[in-house]
Every structure is written in structure tokens, then in C-alpha cells.
Amino acid sequence: MNRHETPRRNGEAQVRYLDGDFQILANGAFVVCAVTGLQIPLDELKYWSVERQEPYVDAKASLQRHLQLGSSR
């Protein structure tokens, strides 16, 4: 299954975050933002960290997490 296919269940998906793409490991309709706790529909997922393997609802949340934890790169 790839990110363009329709999920088969309504719960949280398990996702492996890659550079420029992601791989769905367990079907679901959404992932949960690591910063805000908001649900992000898979078809709207645009921000994540490959290094931390976590999704973000928007660029602001991504920057906030980066500033909280710093970057090893």
C-alpha cells in the first residue's frame, strides 16, 4: 500500500517516514501530530521528521519541535 491508496479503517495509521515520502505499515485514516496531538488525515500529511520518525500538523509545529529538541544534523 502506498500513501495514495485509500485507508481501509478509520483508526490511527502506523507510518514509516522517509525522505520526501512515507510508507504505511498499518492501515488507518490519520496519524497524530507529535507536538499538538491533533489528528492529521493521511492525505493531508506534509510535515514529518525522518530522524525522529514523527509527524507534524504544519510547519509551525515542525519548527517548534526542532527548537525543543535541537537537531543532530
C-alpha positions, 0 to 999 in steps of 0.5 A: 500500500502506498500513501495514495491508496485509500485507508481501509479503517478509520483508526490511527495509521502506523507510518514509516517516514522517509525522505520526501515520502512515507510508507504505511505499515498499518492501515488507518485514516490519520496519524497524530501530530507529535507536538499538538496531538491533533489528528492529521488525515493521511492525505493531508500529511506534509510535515514529518521528521525522518530522524525522529520518525514523527509527524507534524500538523504544519510547519509551525509545529515542525519548527517548534519541535526542532527548537525543543529538541535541537537537531543532530544534523 
